[in-house]
Amino acid sequence: EKAEGTILIVGDGDFSFTRGLIRSRLRRNGSGILSTSYDQEHSVAEKYPNAAGIIREIKKCKAEVMHGVDCRRLHEGKLASRKFSSIIFNFPHSGQQRVHIN
């Protein structure tokens, strides 16, 4: 698979980082972006009530979304054969909204 211009985003908890990236692009095009969360879809919905709307928005812009992605295991499973020109790793947090703990 061609990697040029493709972006993998790992650890985007509520997918707001991906939304911001897409909004900054010309014509708000999300094509070539794969955004992932470590949590499964149901956990994302529980932790981040705003995530469902954000996910709908980024999918509408043609970005791809995957849940349950462990960045320590990118060489295994569905992503093993995929190539990306850039990988963005969002710093993990403690699960609390208090950033100073991180």
C-alpha positions as CSV (number, residue, x, y, z in Angstrom):
1,E,0.0,0.0,0.0
2,K,1.3,3.5,-0.9
3,A,2.3,5.5,2.2
4,E,2.8,9.0,0.7
5,G,0.5,11.5,2.4
6,T,-1.0,9.0,4.8
7,I,-1.2,9.7,8.6
8,L,-1.7,7.3,11.4
9,I,-3.0,8.9,14.7
10,V,-2.7,6.6,17.7
11,G,-4.3,7.3,21.1
12,D,-6.8,10.0,20.1
13,G,-9.2,9.5,23.1
14,D,-12.2,11.5,22.0
15,F,-11.0,12.0,18.4
16,S,-10.9,15.8,18.8
17,F,-7.2,15.9,17.8
18,T,-8.1,14.3,14.5
19,R,-11.1,16.7,14.0
20,G,-8.8,19.6,14.6
21,L,-6.2,18.3,12.1
22,I,-9.0,17.8,9.5
23,R,-10.4,21.3,10.1
24,S,-6.9,22.7,9.5
25,R,-6.6,21.0,6.1
26,L,-7.7,22.5,2.8
27,R,-11.3,21.6,2.1
28,R,-11.5,19.8,5.4
29,N,-10.4,16.6,3.7
30,G,-9.7,13.6,6.0
31,S,-8.7,11.3,3.2
32,G,-5.5,9.4,4.1
33,I,-6.0,9.8,7.8
34,L,-6.5,6.7,10.1
35,S,-7.3,7.8,13.6
36,T,-7.3,5.2,16.4
37,S,-8.1,4.7,20.0
38,Y,-6.7,2.2,22.5
39,D,-10.2,1.7,23.9
40,Q,-12.9,-0.3,22.3
41,E,-15.8,1.7,20.8
42,H,-18.2,1.2,23.8
43,S,-15.5,2.4,26.2
44,V,-14.8,5.5,24.1
45,A,-18.6,6.3,24.2
46,E,-18.6,5.9,28.0
47,K,-15.5,7.9,28.7
48,Y,-16.1,10.7,26.2
49,P,-19.8,11.6,25.6
50,N,-18.8,14.0,22.8
51,A,-16.9,11.3,20.9
52,A,-19.8,9.9,18.8
53,G,-20.5,13.3,17.2
54,I,-16.8,13.9,16.5
55,I,-16.4,10.4,15.0
56,R,-19.3,11.0,12.7
57,E,-17.8,14.4,11.6
58,I,-14.4,13.0,10.8
59,K,-15.8,10.0,9.0
60,K,-18.0,12.3,6.9
61,C,-14.7,14.0,5.9
62,K,-13.4,10.6,4.7
63,A,-11.1,9.8,7.6
64,E,-10.9,6.2,8.8
65,V,-11.5,5.3,12.5
66,M,-10.4,2.2,14.4
67,H,-10.8,1.2,18.0
68,G,-8.9,-1.2,20.2
69,V,-5.5,-0.4,18.6
70,D,-2.5,-1.0,20.8
71,C,0.4,1.0,19.4
72,R,2.8,-1.5,20.9
73,R,1.4,-4.1,18.5
74,L,1.2,-2.2,15.2
75,H,3.3,-4.9,13.6
76,E,0.6,-7.4,14.3
77,G,-3.0,-7.6,13.2
78,K,-4.9,-5.4,10.8
79,L,-2.3,-2.7,10.6
80,A,0.7,-4.9,10.1
81,S,0.8,-4.5,6.3
82,R,-0.2,-0.8,6.2
83,K,2.3,1.9,5.7
84,F,2.1,5.6,6.8
85,S,4.1,8.6,5.9
86,S,3.5,10.1,9.4
87,I,2.6,8.6,12.8
88,I,1.2,10.9,15.5
89,F,1.2,9.6,19.0
90,N,-0.9,11.5,21.4
91,F,0.6,11.5,24.9
92,P,-1.4,9.2,27.0
93,H,-3.1,10.6,30.1
94,S,-4.2,9.1,33.4
95,G,-7.9,9.1,32.3
96,Q,-8.6,12.2,34.4
97,Q,-9.2,15.6,33.0
98,R,-6.6,17.1,35.2
99,V,-3.6,17.6,32.9
100,H,-1.1,18.5,35.7
101,I,-1.2,14.8,36.8
102,N,0.4,13.7,33.5
